[in-house]
């Protein structure tokens, strides 16, 4: 969990997601949190970004 401009957000960081097992591990942790604060999975690979069940996915450099 991190705070950005006095707002709560959840951040999960991973090198890459290239297997179903990895995807489940990274996203399921955030899906277990049942509030409406923004949730992010930040990746270091060349993945372009997107959204998975309301969780924003982006490159870590774009987030920073």
N, C-alpha and C positions, 0 to 999 in steps of 0.2 A: 504494500500500500504506500502511496506517495501523496504529497499535498502539493497542488499547483495553484497558485493564486488563491489560497485559502479554500480550495475545493478538493474534496476527497476523490482520488482515482485509484484504480488497481492496475498494477503493471506486472506482467510475466515476461521474462526475457529468455530467449533461446538462441542458440547458434543457427539452427535450421530445423525445418520440419520436413523430413523426407520419408517418414513411415507413419502408418496409422497409429501405431503404439505411441509415438512421439506426439502426434496431434492430440490424441486423447489425454495424455499426461499434461500437456500445456494448456489446453482449453478447459478440461473438466474441472480443474481447480477453480477457475474463475466462474464457471457455470454453477458451481455450488454456492456462490454468494448471491443471495436473493435480495438485493437492493437495487436502486436505480442509478448508482454512481457509475461513471464511465469505466470500462474495462479495456485493457490493451494487451496484445501479445506483440512484443518487439522482437524482430528477427535480424540477424547479422548477414543472412544470405541475400541473394539477388531477388527474392520474392517481391512482387510489385505492391502488394497490399490488398486489403479487402475487408470483409466483414464476415464473421462466423457466429451465427446466433446472437447478434448484438455486440459481439466482441470485436473491436477494431484491431486489424492486423496491419503493421507497417514496419518499414526498415527502421532500425534504431536511430540512424542519423537523421531521418526525417522527423522523428519524435523530438529529438534534442533541438 
